[in-house]
């Protein structure tokens, strides 16, 4: 995305400057843009400041062992590597370990599905809590900015009215 340079004078202002684009690792496991967190979490580029709620969430995750374990499990369970491993294990199980109708494999897959769905729900609950905290923070910040802008607008109006009255009253007094 290109943006004009506001610091340049109107005569020598360049037309557009290119914004830096994120680059990708040549052979990264997650194929994330350079500078992104690689700890199982969807991270922001390290060069940009983080939202205060994001910082608090990262600190909470780093401090709690259970959250770190849940993050690792869900990160792995949501990967293609997880799918490939399961395809290979199921094929081996069905071809070499158990004959039809695979009752033990059905039991194992059902138990795994129960636990994985629980991890998905944990992640969804945590994401909802995070989004609510971020929305609350943003609302408070916007309310504060709105109050400040309203106050500044009133002060500008008062000063403008006073200036207008002074400028119009002075010529009338001189006559």
Short mmCIF file of the C-alpha atoms (twelve columns), coordinates in Angstrom:
data_MODEL
# 
_entry.id   MODEL 
# 
loop_
_atom_site.group_PDB 
_atom_site.id 
_atom_site.type_symbol 
_atom_site.label_atom_id 
_atom_site.label_alt_id 
_atom_site.label_comp_id 
_atom_site.label_asym_id 
_atom_site.label_seq_id 
_atom_site.Cartn_x 
_atom_site.Cartn_y 
_atom_site.Cartn_z 
_atom_site.pdbx_PDB_model_num 
ATOM 1   C CA . UNK A 1   0.000   0.000   0.000  1 
ATOM 2   C CA . UNK A 2   1.430   3.361   -0.958 1 
ATOM 3   C CA . UNK A 3   1.091   6.554   1.071  1 
ATOM 4   C CA . UNK A 4   2.199   10.132  0.383  1 
ATOM 5   C CA . UNK A 5   5.009   11.599  2.484  1 
ATOM 6   C CA . UNK A 6   3.485   14.375  4.639  1 
ATOM 7   C CA . UNK A 7   6.924   15.740  5.640  1 
ATOM 8   C CA . UNK A 8   7.994   16.619  2.111  1 
ATOM 9   C CA . UNK A 9   7.336   20.097  0.757  1 
ATOM 10  C CA . UNK A 10  4.723   20.497  -1.962 1 
ATOM 11  C CA . UNK A 11  7.413   21.170  -4.616 1 
ATOM 12  C CA . UNK A 12  9.633   18.157  -4.014 1 
ATOM 13  C CA . UNK A 13  7.102   15.757  -2.534 1 
ATOM 14  C CA . UNK A 14  7.437   12.249  -3.983 1 
ATOM 15  C CA . UNK A 15  4.232   10.882  -5.408 1 
ATOM 16  C CA . UNK A 16  4.056   7.711   -3.307 1 
ATOM 17  C CA . UNK A 17  6.161   5.655   -0.937 1 
ATOM 18  C CA . UNK A 18  5.900   1.907   -0.748 1 
ATOM 19  C CA . UNK A 19  4.991   0.418   2.632  1 
ATOM 20  C CA . UNK A 20  7.148   -2.568  3.636  1 
ATOM 21  C CA . UNK A 21  5.620   -5.935  2.899  1 
ATOM 22  C CA . UNK A 22  6.029   -8.964  5.160  1 
ATOM 23  C CA . UNK A 23  8.257   -11.677 3.748  1 
ATOM 24  C CA . UNK A 24  7.800   -15.404 4.208  1 
ATOM 25  C CA . UNK A 25  10.311  -17.924 5.499  1 
ATOM 26  C CA . UNK A 26  11.689  -20.111 2.759  1 
ATOM 27  C CA . UNK A 27  10.895  -23.355 4.562  1 
ATOM 28  C CA . UNK A 28  8.967   -22.457 7.728  1 
ATOM 29  C CA . UNK A 29  6.747   -25.054 9.332  1 
ATOM 30  C CA . UNK A 30  3.844   -22.669 9.822  1 
ATOM 31  C CA . UNK A 31  4.575   -20.499 6.765  1 
ATOM 32  C CA . UNK A 32  4.088   -17.342 8.801  1 
ATOM 33  C CA . UNK A 33  5.367   -13.947 7.713  1 
ATOM 34  C CA . UNK A 34  8.766   -13.000 9.131  1 
ATOM 35  C CA . UNK A 35  8.618   -11.485 12.588 1 
ATOM 36  C CA . UNK A 36  5.499   -13.367 13.629 1 
ATOM 37  C CA . UNK A 37  5.317   -15.322 16.884 1 
ATOM 38  C CA . UNK A 38  6.159   -18.999 16.493 1 
ATOM 39  C CA . UNK A 39  4.766   -20.325 19.772 1 
ATOM 40  C CA . UNK A 40  1.503   -21.852 18.587 1 
ATOM 41  C CA . UNK A 41  -0.310  -18.533 18.847 1 
ATOM 42  C CA . UNK A 42  -1.440  -16.282 16.057 1 
ATOM 43  C CA . UNK A 43  0.888   -13.371 16.656 1 
ATOM 44  C CA . UNK A 44  1.352   -9.859  15.384 1 
ATOM 45  C CA . UNK A 45  4.577   -8.725  13.751 1 
ATOM 46  C CA . UNK A 46  7.112   -7.978  16.466 1 
ATOM 47  C CA . UNK A 47  7.907   -4.583  14.940 1 
ATOM 48  C CA . UNK A 48  4.442   -3.153  15.681 1 
ATOM 49  C CA . UNK A 49  3.219   -2.266  19.171 1 
ATOM 50  C CA . UNK A 50  0.624   -4.629  20.565 1 
ATOM 51  C CA . UNK A 51  -2.828  -3.774  21.855 1 
ATOM 52  C CA . UNK A 52  -2.818  -3.722  25.707 1 
ATOM 53  C CA . UNK A 53  -5.332  -6.580  25.807 1 
ATOM 54  C CA . UNK A 54  -3.092  -8.656  23.513 1 
ATOM 55  C CA . UNK A 55  -0.135  -8.071  25.835 1 
ATOM 56  C CA . UNK A 56  -2.209  -9.082  28.881 1 
ATOM 57  C CA . UNK A 57  -3.453  -12.220 27.091 1 
ATOM 58  C CA . UNK A 58  0.087   -13.228 26.091 1 
ATOM 59  C CA . UNK A 59  1.311   -12.734 29.655 1 
ATOM 60  C CA . UNK A 60  -1.576  -14.835 30.994 1 
ATOM 61  C CA . UNK A 61  -0.854  -17.640 28.515 1 
ATOM 62  C CA . UNK A 62  2.861   -17.579 29.281 1 
ATOM 63  C CA . UNK A 63  2.235   -17.719 33.042 1 
ATOM 64  C CA . UNK A 64  -0.228  -20.639 33.061 1 
ATOM 65  C CA . UNK A 65  1.111   -24.130 32.276 1 
ATOM 66  C CA . UNK A 66  -2.353  -25.474 31.456 1 
ATOM 67  C CA . UNK A 67  -2.954  -22.721 28.898 1 
ATOM 68  C CA . UNK A 68  0.433   -23.349 27.296 1 
ATOM 69  C CA . UNK A 69  -0.350  -27.076 27.024 1 
ATOM 70  C CA . UNK A 70  -3.804  -26.360 25.566 1 
ATOM 71  C CA . UNK A 71  -2.244  -23.936 23.070 1 
ATOM 72  C CA . UNK A 72  0.291   -26.545 21.946 1 
ATOM 73  C CA . UNK A 73  -2.357  -29.255 21.558 1 
ATOM 74  C CA . UNK A 74  -4.755  -27.065 19.602 1 
ATOM 75  C CA . UNK A 75  -1.937  -25.727 17.432 1 
ATOM 76  C CA . UNK A 76  -0.897  -29.278 16.545 1 
ATOM 77  C CA . UNK A 77  -4.476  -30.581 16.159 1 
ATOM 78  C CA . UNK A 78  -5.228  -27.751 13.741 1 
ATOM 79  C CA . UNK A 79  -2.325  -28.554 11.434 1 
ATOM 80  C CA . UNK A 80  -2.005  -30.616 8.296  1 
ATOM 81  C CA . UNK A 81  0.734   -32.608 10.016 1 
ATOM 82  C CA . UNK A 82  -1.953  -33.877 12.427 1 
ATOM 83  C CA . UNK A 83  -4.096  -34.962 9.465  1 
ATOM 84  C CA . UNK A 84  -1.233  -36.762 7.720  1 
ATOM 85  C CA . UNK A 85  -0.231  -38.618 10.899 1 
ATOM 86  C CA . UNK A 86  -3.815  -39.743 11.465 1 
ATOM 87  C CA . UNK A 87  -4.264  -40.898 7.891  1 
ATOM 88  C CA . UNK A 88  -1.090  -42.980 8.180  1 
ATOM 89  C CA . UNK A 89  -2.002  -44.391 11.613 1 
ATOM 90  C CA . UNK A 90  -5.560  -45.254 10.569 1 
ATOM 91  C CA . UNK A 91  -4.325  -46.969 7.406  1 
ATOM 92  C CA . UNK A 92  -1.746  -48.988 9.348  1 
ATOM 93  C CA . UNK A 93  -4.301  -49.876 12.032 1 
ATOM 94  C CA . UNK A 94  -6.967  -50.962 9.536  1 
ATOM 95  C CA . UNK A 95  -4.550  -52.929 7.350  1 
ATOM 96  C CA . UNK A 96  -2.260  -54.597 9.897  1 
ATOM 97  C CA . UNK A 97  -3.480  -54.356 13.509 1 
ATOM 98  C CA . UNK A 98  -7.207  -55.004 13.626 1 
ATOM 99  C CA . UNK A 99  -9.579  -56.807 11.318 1 
ATOM 100 C CA . UNK A 100 -12.994 -55.512 10.357 1 
ATOM 101 C CA . UNK A 101 -15.127 -53.779 11.744 1 
ATOM 102 C CA . UNK A 102 -12.349 -52.087 13.779 1 
ATOM 103 C CA . UNK A 103 -14.058 -51.780 17.200 1 
ATOM 104 C CA . UNK A 104 -10.891 -50.732 19.042 1 
ATOM 105 C CA . UNK A 105 -10.038 -48.094 16.418 1 
ATOM 106 C CA . UNK A 106 -13.599 -46.747 16.682 1 
ATOM 107 C CA . UNK A 107 -13.237 -46.445 20.460 1 
ATOM 108 C CA . UNK A 108 -9.872  -44.670 20.173 1 
ATOM 109 C CA . UNK A 109 -11.126 -42.251 17.517 1 
ATOM 110 C CA . UNK A 110 -14.253 -41.470 19.548 1 
ATOM 111 C CA . UNK A 111 -12.240 -40.715 22.680 1 
ATOM 112 C CA . UNK A 112 -9.848  -38.552 20.709 1 
ATOM 113 C CA . UNK A 113 -12.784 -36.652 19.182 1 
ATOM 114 C CA . UNK A 114 -14.209 -35.997 22.649 1 
ATOM 115 C CA . UNK A 115 -10.944 -34.537 23.905 1 
ATOM 116 C CA . UNK A 116 -10.252 -32.530 20.750 1 
ATOM 117 C CA . UNK A 117 -13.748 -31.017 20.771 1 
ATOM 118 C CA . UNK A 118 -13.155 -30.040 24.412 1 
ATOM 119 C CA . UNK A 119 -9.934  -28.276 23.424 1 
ATOM 120 C CA . UNK A 120 -11.770 -26.499 20.610 1 
ATOM 121 C CA . UNK A 121 -14.432 -25.284 23.058 1 
ATOM 122 C CA . UNK A 122 -11.739 -24.132 25.514 1 
ATOM 123 C CA . UNK A 123 -10.104 -22.186 22.706 1 
ATOM 124 C CA . UNK A 124 -13.425 -20.660 21.627 1 
ATOM 125 C CA . UNK A 125 -14.220 -19.603 25.200 1 
ATOM 126 C CA . UNK A 126 -10.788 -18.033 25.600 1 
ATOM 127 C CA . UNK A 127 -11.138 -16.264 22.250 1 
ATOM 128 C CA . UNK A 128 -14.557 -14.911 23.257 1 
ATOM 129 C CA . UNK A 129 -13.130 -13.654 26.575 1 
ATOM 130 C CA . UNK A 130 -10.234 -12.039 24.719 1 
ATOM 131 C CA . UNK A 131 -12.518 -10.353 22.187 1 
ATOM 132 C CA . UNK A 132 -14.764 -9.045  24.990 1 
ATOM 133 C CA . UNK A 133 -11.782 -7.637  26.912 1 
ATOM 134 C CA . UNK A 134 -10.462 -5.995  23.738 1 
ATOM 135 C CA . UNK A 135 -13.881 -4.552  22.911 1 
ATOM 136 C CA . UNK A 136 -14.258 -3.196  26.469 1 
ATOM 137 C CA . UNK A 137 -10.810 -1.606  26.324 1 
ATOM 138 C CA . UNK A 138 -11.462 -0.079  22.900 1 
ATOM 139 C CA . UNK A 139 -14.860 1.249   24.044 1 
ATOM 140 C CA . UNK A 140 -13.314 2.920   27.092 1 
ATOM 141 C CA . UNK A 141 -10.561 4.467   24.976 1 
ATOM 142 C CA . UNK A 142 -13.053 5.734   22.399 1 
ATOM 143 C CA . UNK A 143 -15.307 7.193   25.105 1 
ATOM 144 C CA . UNK A 144 -12.338 9.031   26.613 1 
ATOM 145 C CA . UNK A 145 -11.335 10.340  23.177 1 
ATOM 146 C CA . UNK A 146 -14.910 11.422  22.459 1 
ATOM 147 C CA . UNK A 147 -15.077 13.335  25.759 1 
ATOM 148 C CA . UNK A 148 -11.725 14.992  25.044 1 
ATOM 149 C CA . UNK A 149 -12.788 15.931  21.510 1 
ATOM 150 C CA . UNK A 150 -16.097 17.306  22.782 1 
ATOM 151 C CA . UNK A 151 -14.313 19.389  25.399 1 
ATOM 152 C CA . UNK A 152 -11.816 20.705  22.832 1 
ATOM 153 C CA . UNK A 153 -14.630 21.522  20.404 1 
ATOM 154 C CA . UNK A 154 -16.468 23.478  23.103 1 
ATOM 155 C CA . UNK A 155 -13.314 25.368  24.020 1 
ATOM 156 C CA . UNK A 156 -12.619 26.197  20.367 1 
ATOM 157 C CA . UNK A 157 -16.219 27.376  19.972 1 
ATOM 158 C CA . UNK A 158 -15.905 29.583  23.080 1 
ATOM 159 C CA . UNK A 159 -12.613 31.066  21.860 1 
ATOM 160 C CA . UNK A 160 -13.968 31.606  18.347 1 
ATOM 161 C CA . UNK A 161 -17.092 33.303  19.694 1 
ATOM 162 C CA . UNK A 162 -15.012 35.508  21.999 1 
ATOM 163 C CA . UNK A 163 -12.629 36.424  19.176 1 
ATOM 164 C CA . UNK A 164 -15.521 37.137  16.845 1 
ATOM 165 C CA . UNK A 165 -17.203 39.371  19.426 1 
ATOM 166 C CA . UNK A 166 -13.982 41.286  20.093 1 
ATOM 167 C CA . UNK A 167 -13.272 41.841  16.419 1 
ATOM 168 C CA . UNK A 168 -16.809 43.020  15.666 1 
ATOM 169 C CA . UNK A 169 -17.185 45.133  18.851 1 
ATOM 170 C CA . UNK A 170 -13.890 47.055  18.441 1 
ATOM 171 C CA . UNK A 171 -14.789 48.722  15.112 1 
ATOM 172 C CA . UNK A 172 -18.192 49.643  16.570 1 
ATOM 173 C CA . UNK A 173 -16.551 51.318  19.605 1 
ATOM 174 C CA . UNK A 174 -14.165 53.367  17.415 1 
ATOM 175 C CA . UNK A 175 -16.995 55.071  15.491 1 
# 
